[in-house]
Amino acid sequence: MKEIFELRLRDDYIKLGQALKAANVAEDGVDAKYIIQDGLVKVNGETEVRRGRKLYAGDVVSLKEDEIHIIR
């Protein structure tokens, strides 16, 4: 079942690894690192392997069928 999370920004951006932890997709930074390195995460439809990728309002992170929508 597809789940959609909305993650509200507190600053101008959030890093990808932090977003995965904030949405409870990853348990911790190490877990987020491996999920990203394994090529399981897409940002705006493109596979992303950089944990430090900055996400801004309007970006959509996909992991399997789940999505994280970054909002302001």
Biopython code that builds the backbone (N, CA, C, O; Angstrom):
import numpy as np
from Bio.PDB.StructureBuilder import StructureBuilder

atoms = [
    (1, "MET", "N", (0.829, -1.186, 0.000)),
    (1, "MET", "CA", (0.000, 0.000, 0.000)),
    (1, "MET", "C", (0.874, 1.251, 0.000)),
    (1, "MET", "O", (1.802, 1.364, 0.801)),
    (2, "LYS", "N", (0.584, 2.163, -0.875)),
    (2, "LYS", "CA", (1.377, 3.372, -1.019)),
    (2, "LYS", "C", (1.097, 4.334, 0.132)),
    (2, "LYS", "O", (-0.055, 4.634, 0.445)),
    (3, "GLU", "N", (2.173, 4.810, 0.752)),
    (3, "GLU", "CA", (2.047, 5.815, 1.799)),
    (3, "GLU", "C", (2.710, 7.092, 1.320)),
    (3, "GLU", "O", (3.766, 7.062, 0.687)),
    (4, "ILE", "N", (2.075, 8.214, 1.631)),
    (4, "ILE", "CA", (2.638, 9.517, 1.284)),
    (4, "ILE", "C", (2.835, 10.294, 2.581)),
    (4, "ILE", "O", (1.899, 10.509, 3.350)),
    (5, "PHE", "N", (4.079, 10.707, 2.798)),
    (5, "PHE", "CA", (4.429, 11.500, 3.973)),
    (5, "PHE", "C", (4.644, 12.935, 3.519)),
    (5, "PHE", "O", (5.210, 13.173, 2.451)),
    (6, "GLU", "N", (4.203, 13.876, 4.311)),
    (6, "GLU", "CA", (4.522, 15.277, 4.047)),
    (6, "GLU", "C", (5.524, 15.707, 5.100)),
    (6, "GLU", "O", (5.288, 15.560, 6.299)),
    (7, "LEU", "N", (6.640, 16.238, 4.641)),
    (7, "LEU", "CA", (7.705, 16.665, 5.542)),
    (7, "LEU", "C", (7.866, 18.172, 5.401)),
    (7, "LEU", "O", (8.297, 18.669, 4.360)),
    (8, "ARG", "N", (7.517, 18.887, 6.455)),
    (8, "ARG", "CA", (7.562, 20.355, 6.432)),
    (8, "ARG", "C", (8.980, 20.841, 6.765)),
    (8, "ARG", "O", (9.583, 20.418, 7.752)),
    (9, "LEU", "N", (9.484, 21.723, 5.932)),
    (9, "LEU", "CA", (10.820, 22.279, 6.133)),
    (9, "LEU", "C", (10.824, 23.279, 7.285)),
    (9, "LEU", "O", (9.898, 24.077, 7.433)),
    (10, "ARG", "N", (11.873, 23.225, 8.092)),
    (10, "ARG", "CA", (12.074, 24.233, 9.130)),
    (10, "ARG", "C", (13.043, 25.293, 8.635)),
    (10, "ARG", "O", (13.007, 26.444, 9.070)),
    (11, "ASP", "N", (13.909, 24.884, 7.716)),
    (11, "ASP", "CA", (14.899, 25.789, 7.122)),
    (11, "ASP", "C", (14.651, 25.832, 5.621)),
    (11, "ASP", "O", (13.588, 25.420, 5.158)),
    (12, "ASP", "N", (15.620, 26.324, 4.858)),
    (12, "ASP", "CA", (15.469, 26.410, 3.407)),
    (12, "ASP", "C", (15.505, 25.037, 2.745)),
    (12, "ASP", "O", (14.911, 24.843, 1.684)),
    (13, "TYR", "N", (16.201, 24.080, 3.367)),
    (13, "TYR", "CA", (16.335, 22.741, 2.791)),
    (13, "TYR", "C", (16.553, 21.723, 3.896)),
    (13, "TYR", "O", (16.804, 22.080, 5.047)),
    (14, "ILE", "N", (16.454, 20.441, 3.529)),
    (14, "ILE", "CA", (16.812, 19.337, 4.412)),
    (14, "ILE", "C", (17.623, 18.357, 3.566)),
    (14, "ILE", "O", (17.346, 18.180, 2.380)),
    (15, "LYS", "N", (18.611, 17.729, 4.170)),
    (15, "LYS", "CA", (19.412, 16.751, 3.437)),
    (15, "LYS", "C", (18.651, 15.436, 3.342)),
    (15, "LYS", "O", (17.842, 15.102, 4.208)),
    (16, "LEU", "N", (18.929, 14.695, 2.270)),
    (16, "LEU", "CA", (18.213, 13.464, 1.982)),
    (16, "LEU", "C", (18.241, 12.477, 3.146)),
    (16, "LEU", "O", (17.199, 11.937, 3.518)),
    (17, "GLY", "N", (19.403, 12.236, 3.718)),
    (17, "GLY", "CA", (19.518, 11.302, 4.845)),
    (17, "GLY", "C", (18.664, 11.738, 6.025)),
    (17, "GLY", "O", (18.031, 10.910, 6.680)),
    (18, "GLN", "N", (18.646, 13.041, 6.294)),
    (18, "GLN", "CA", (17.838, 13.566, 7.393)),
    (18, "GLN", "C", (16.347, 13.402, 7.102)),
    (18, "GLN", "O", (15.558, 13.113, 8.001)),
    (19, "ALA", "N", (15.973, 13.588, 5.836)),
    (19, "ALA", "CA", (14.565, 13.454, 5.451)),
    (19, "ALA", "C", (14.091, 12.019, 5.648)),
    (19, "ALA", "O", (12.973, 11.796, 6.112)),
    (20, "LEU", "N", (14.928, 11.047, 5.302)),
    (20, "LEU", "CA", (14.551, 9.642, 5.477)),
    (20, "LEU", "C", (14.347, 9.312, 6.953)),
    (20, "LEU", "O", (13.434, 8.568, 7.310)),
    (21, "LYS", "N", (15.205, 9.873, 7.807)),
    (21, "LYS", "CA", (15.054, 9.645, 9.246)),
    (21, "LYS", "C", (13.809, 10.358, 9.776)),
    (21, "LYS", "O", (13.070, 9.783, 10.575)),
    (22, "ALA", "N", (13.565, 11.583, 9.352)),
    (22, "ALA", "CA", (12.421, 12.365, 9.838)),
    (22, "ALA", "C", (11.095, 11.720, 9.449)),
    (22, "ALA", "O", (10.115, 11.825, 10.187)),
    (23, "ALA", "N", (11.057, 11.057, 8.299)),
    (23, "ALA", "CA", (9.831, 10.397, 7.836)),
    (23, "ALA", "C", (9.728, 8.960, 8.352)),
    (23, "ALA", "O", (8.823, 8.219, 7.968)),
    (24, "ASN", "N", (10.663, 8.573, 9.224)),
    (24, "ASN", "CA", (10.702, 7.221, 9.804)),
    (24, "ASN", "C", (10.850, 6.125, 8.754)),
    (24, "ASN", "O", (10.370, 5.008, 8.943)),
    (25, "VAL", "N", (11.515, 6.447, 7.651)),
    (25, "VAL", "CA", (11.818, 5.455, 6.621)),
    (25, "VAL", "C", (13.114, 4.740, 6.991)),
    (25, "VAL", "O", (13.280, 3.552, 6.714)),
    (26, "ALA", "N", (14.028, 5.475, 7.618)),
    (26, "ALA", "CA", (15.299, 4.918, 8.090)),
    (26, "ALA", "C", (15.356, 5.078, 9.606)),
    (26, "ALA", "O", (14.913, 6.086, 10.157)),
    (27, "GLU", "N", (15.910, 4.065, 10.266)),
    (27, "GLU", "CA", (15.998, 4.119, 11.724)),
    (27, "GLU", "C", (17.030, 5.118, 12.211)),
    (27, "GLU", "O", (16.826, 5.793, 13.221)),
    (28, "ASP", "N", (18.148, 5.212, 11.484)),
    (28, "ASP", "CA", (19.218, 6.117, 11.883)),
    (28, "ASP", "C", (20.036, 6.498, 10.652)),
    (28, "ASP", "O", (19.708, 6.100, 9.534)),
    (29, "GLY", "N", (21.096, 7.267, 10.862)),
    (29, "GLY", "CA", (21.920, 7.737, 9.754)),
    (29, "GLY", "C", (22.602, 6.619, 8.987)),
    (29, "GLY", "O", (22.757, 6.703, 7.769)),
    (30, "VAL", "N", (23.005, 5.585, 9.683)),
    (30, "VAL", "CA", (23.670, 4.454, 9.025)),
    (30, "VAL", "C", (22.680, 3.725, 8.120)),
    (30, "VAL", "O", (23.010, 3.366, 6.990)),
    (31, "ASP", "N", (21.481, 3.512, 8.618)),
    (31, "ASP", "CA", (20.432, 2.862, 7.833)),
    (31, "ASP", "C", (20.127, 3.695, 6.583)),
    (31, "ASP", "O", (20.014, 3.155, 5.483)),
    (32, "ALA", "N", (19.996, 5.007, 6.760)),
    (32, "ALA", "CA", (19.732, 5.903, 5.634)),
    (32, "ALA", "C", (20.860, 5.822, 4.606)),
    (32, "ALA", "O", (20.611, 5.799, 3.401)),
    (33, "LYS", "N", (22.094, 5.779, 5.089)),
    (33, "LYS", "CA", (23.254, 5.701, 4.203)),
    (33, "LYS", "C", (23.182, 4.478, 3.291)),
    (33, "LYS", "O", (23.407, 4.586, 2.086)),
    (34, "TYR", "N", (22.870, 3.318, 3.864)),
    (34, "TYR", "CA", (22.822, 2.095, 3.069)),
    (34, "TYR", "C", (21.632, 2.068, 2.115)),
    (34, "TYR", "O", (21.753, 1.584, 0.989)),
    (35, "ILE", "N", (20.493, 2.578, 2.548)),
    (35, "ILE", "CA", (19.320, 2.644, 1.669)),
    (35, "ILE", "C", (19.649, 3.488, 0.440)),
    (35, "ILE", "O", (19.319, 3.118, -0.687)),
    (36, "ILE", "N", (20.303, 4.622, 0.672)),
    (36, "ILE", "CA", (20.652, 5.536, -0.428)),
    (36, "ILE", "C", (21.738, 4.928, -1.307)),
    (36, "ILE", "O", (21.618, 4.941, -2.532)),
    (37, "GLN", "N", (22.795, 4.395, -0.700)),
    (37, "GLN", "CA", (23.902, 3.814, -1.470)),
    (37, "GLN", "C", (23.458, 2.630, -2.325)),
    (37, "GLN", "O", (24.039, 2.375, -3.380)),
    (38, "ASP", "N", (22.439, 1.912, -1.880)),
    (38, "ASP", "CA", (21.949, 0.755, -2.632)),
    (38, "ASP", "C", (21.070, 1.158, -3.816)),
    (38, "ASP", "O", (20.558, 0.299, -4.533)),
    (39, "GLY", "N", (20.898, 2.464, -4.019)),
    (39, "GLY", "CA", (20.142, 2.946, -5.168)),
    (39, "GLY", "C", (18.640, 2.754, -5.044)),
    (39, "GLY", "O", (17.939, 2.671, -6.052)),
    (40, "LEU", "N", (18.142, 2.681, -3.818)),
    (40, "LEU", "CA", (16.721, 2.438, -3.596)),
    (40, "LEU", "C", (15.889, 3.718, -3.540)),
    (40, "LEU", "O", (14.660, 3.663, -3.498)),
    (41, "VAL", "N", (16.566, 4.875, -3.540)),
    (41, "VAL", "CA", (15.870, 6.154, -3.364)),
    (41, "VAL", "C", (15.890, 6.958, -4.656)),
    (41, "VAL", "O", (16.909, 7.042, -5.342)),
    (42, "LYS", "N", (14.743, 7.545, -4.968)),
    (42, "LYS", "CA", (14.662, 8.451, -6.119)),
    (42, "LYS", "C", (14.215, 9.819, -5.625)),
    (42, "LYS", "O", (13.366, 9.938, -4.743)),
    (43, "VAL", "N", (14.811, 10.847, -6.220)),
    (43, "VAL", "CA", (14.397, 12.223, -5.948)),
    (43, "VAL", "C", (13.883, 12.792, -7.256)),
    (43, "VAL", "O", (14.605, 12.857, -8.251)),
    (44, "ASN", "N", (12.634, 13.199, -7.237)),
    (44, "ASN", "CA", (11.979, 13.730, -8.443)),
    (44, "ASN", "C", (12.120, 12.774, -9.632)),
    (44, "ASN", "O", (12.329, 13.197, -10.769)),
    (45, "GLY", "N", (11.999, 11.470, -9.337)),
    (45, "GLY", "CA", (12.001, 10.459, -10.387)),
    (45, "GLY", "C", (13.360, 9.947, -10.826)),
    (45, "GLY", "O", (13.432, 9.049, -11.665)),
    (46, "GLU", "N", (14.454, 10.500, -10.274)),
    (46, "GLU", "CA", (15.799, 10.059, -10.652)),
    (46, "GLU", "C", (16.518, 9.453, -9.453)),
    (46, "GLU", "O", (16.470, 10.003, -8.353)),
    (47, "THR", "N", (17.182, 8.323, -9.664)),
    (47, "THR", "CA", (17.911, 7.651, -8.588)),
    (47, "THR", "C", (18.965, 8.587, -8.019)),
    (47, "THR", "O", (19.717, 9.223, -8.757)),
    (48, "GLU", "N", (19.006, 8.660, -6.698)),
    (48, "GLU", "CA", (19.951, 9.543, -6.013)),
    (48, "GLU", "C", (20.788, 8.720, -5.051)),
    (48, "GLU", "O", (20.242, 7.957, -4.254)),
    (49, "VAL", "N", (22.111, 8.865, -5.112)),
    (49, "VAL", "CA", (23.006, 8.106, -4.237)),
    (49, "VAL", "C", (23.809, 9.012, -3.302)),
    (49, "VAL", "O", (24.721, 8.547, -2.618)),
    (50, "ARG", "N", (23.474, 10.298, -3.272)),
    (50, "ARG", "CA", (24.172, 11.229, -2.366)),
    (50, "ARG", "C", (23.314, 11.489, -1.130)),
    (50, "ARG", "O", (22.229, 12.062, -1.219)),
    (51, "ARG", "N", (23.815, 11.063, 0.008)),
    (51, "ARG", "CA", (23.076, 11.243, 1.263)),
    (51, "ARG", "C", (22.903, 12.718, 1.595)),
    (51, "ARG", "O", (21.921, 13.102, 2.231)),
    (52, "GLY", "N", (23.839, 13.534, 1.172)),
    (52, "GLY", "CA", (23.808, 14.962, 1.473)),
    (52, "GLY", "C", (23.025, 15.795, 0.471)),
    (52, "GLY", "O", (23.039, 17.023, 0.556)),
    (53, "ARG", "N", (22.346, 15.162, -0.474)),
    (53, "ARG", "CA", (21.551, 15.889, -1.472)),
    (53, "ARG", "C", (20.563, 16.811, -0.758)),
    (53, "ARG", "O", (19.806, 16.366, 0.105)),
    (54, "LYS", "N", (20.572, 18.085, -1.116)),
    (54, "LYS", "CA", (19.668, 19.047, -0.496)),
    (54, "LYS", "C", (18.298, 18.954, -1.141)),
    (54, "LYS", "O", (18.169, 18.950, -2.366)),
    (55, "LEU", "N", (17.280, 18.877, -0.300)),
    (55, "LEU", "CA", (15.900, 18.812, -0.764)),
    (55, "LEU", "C", (15.205, 20.116, -0.413)),
    (55, "LEU", "O", (15.347, 20.636, 0.694)),
    (56, "TYR", "N", (14.452, 20.633, -1.370)),
    (56, "TYR", "CA", (13.742, 21.894, -1.188)),
    (56, "TYR", "C", (12.244, 21.652, -1.327)),
    (56, "TYR", "O", (11.819, 20.588, -1.779)),
    (57, "ALA", "N", (11.445, 22.644, -0.937)),
    (57, "ALA", "CA", (9.991, 22.545, -1.062)),
    (57, "ALA", "C", (9.634, 22.182, -2.505)),
    (57, "ALA", "O", (10.152, 22.777, -3.450)),
    (58, "GLY", "N", (8.754, 21.211, -2.662)),
    (58, "GLY", "CA", (8.334, 20.755, -3.979)),
    (58, "GLY", "C", (9.020, 19.484, -4.433)),
    (58, "GLY", "O", (8.550, 18.833, -5.365)),
    (59, "ASP", "N", (10.132, 19.111, -3.790)),
    (59, "ASP", "CA", (10.817, 17.866, -4.147)),
    (59, "ASP", "C", (10.013, 16.672, -3.643)),
    (59, "ASP", "O", (9.330, 16.749, -2.622)),
    (60, "VAL", "N", (10.109, 15.560, -4.384)),
    (60, "VAL", "CA", (9.425, 14.322, -4.007)),
    (60, "VAL", "C", (10.467, 13.211, -3.947)),
    (60, "VAL", "O", (11.192, 12.965, -4.911)),
    (61, "VAL", "N", (10.527, 12.549, -2.802)),
    (61, "VAL", "CA", (11.447, 11.433, -2.581)),
    (61, "VAL", "C", (10.625, 10.147, -2.638)),
    (61, "VAL", "O", (9.594, 10.035, -1.974)),
    (62, "SER", "N", (11.081, 9.180, -3.429)),
    (62, "SER", "CA", (10.383, 7.903, -3.558)),
    (62, "SER", "C", (11.277, 6.775, -3.066)),
    (62, "SER", "O", (12.473, 6.742, -3.354)),
    (63, "LEU", "N", (10.685, 5.858, -2.326)),
    (63, "LEU", "CA", (11.368, 4.671, -1.837)),
    (63, "LEU", "C", (10.365, 3.534, -1.911)),
    (63, "LEU", "O", (9.391, 3.501, -1.158)),
    (64, "LYS", "N", (10.609, 2.602, -2.825)),
    (64, "LYS", "CA", (9.631, 1.561, -3.147)),
    (64, "LYS", "C", (8.354, 2.265, -3.568)),
    (64, "LYS", "O", (8.383, 3.083, -4.488)),
    (65, "GLU", "N", (7.221, 1.967, -2.913)),
    (65, "GLU", "CA", (6.002, 2.667, -3.323)),
    (65, "GLU", "C", (5.685, 3.872, -2.446)),
    (65, "GLU", "O", (4.719, 4.587, -2.711)),
    (66, "ASP", "N", (6.482, 4.111, -1.405)),
    (66, "ASP", "CA", (6.249, 5.242, -0.524)),
    (66, "ASP", "C", (6.847, 6.526, -1.088)),
    (66, "ASP", "O", (7.829, 6.497, -1.829)),
    (67, "GLU", "N", (6.237, 7.658, -0.724)),
    (67, "GLU", "CA", (6.730, 8.949, -1.170)),
    (67, "GLU", "C", (6.811, 9.900, 0.007)),
    (67, "GLU", "O", (5.995, 9.852, 0.928)),
    (68, "ILE", "N", (7.815, 10.766, -0.043)),
    (68, "ILE", "CA", (7.947, 11.856, 0.922)),
    (68, "ILE", "C", (7.851, 13.147, 0.121)),
    (68, "ILE", "O", (8.659, 13.391, -0.775)),
    (69, "HIS", "N", (6.876, 13.958, 0.442)),
    (69, "HIS", "CA", (6.709, 15.243, -0.236)),
    (69, "HIS", "C", (7.282, 16.323, 0.682)),
    (69, "HIS", "O", (6.876, 16.452, 1.837)),
    (70, "ILE", "N", (8.224, 17.086, 0.154)),
    (70, "ILE", "CA", (8.852, 18.155, 0.912)),
    (70, "ILE", "C", (8.005, 19.407, 0.721)),
    (70, "ILE", "O", (7.791, 19.861, -0.403)),
    (71, "ILE", "N", (7.524, 19.960, 1.841)),
    (71, "ILE", "CA", (6.662, 21.144, 1.757)),
    (71, "ILE", "C", (7.223, 22.261, 2.628)),
    (71, "ILE", "O", (8.018, 22.024, 3.537)),
    (72, "ARG", "N", (6.801, 23.455, 2.335)),
    (72, "ARG", "CA", (7.250, 24.639, 3.080)),
    (72, "ARG", "C", (6.351, 24.857, 4.261)),
    (72, "ARG", "O", (6.552, 25.803, 5.024)),
]
sb = StructureBuilder()
sb.init_structure("model")
sb.init_model(0)
sb.init_chain("A")
sb.init_seg("    ")
for serial, (resi, resn, name, xyz) in enumerate(atoms, 1):
    if name == "N":
        sb.init_residue(resn, " ", resi, " ")
    sb.init_atom(name, np.array(xyz, "f"), 0.0, 1.0, " ", f" {name:<3s}", serial, name[0])
structure = sb.get_structure()
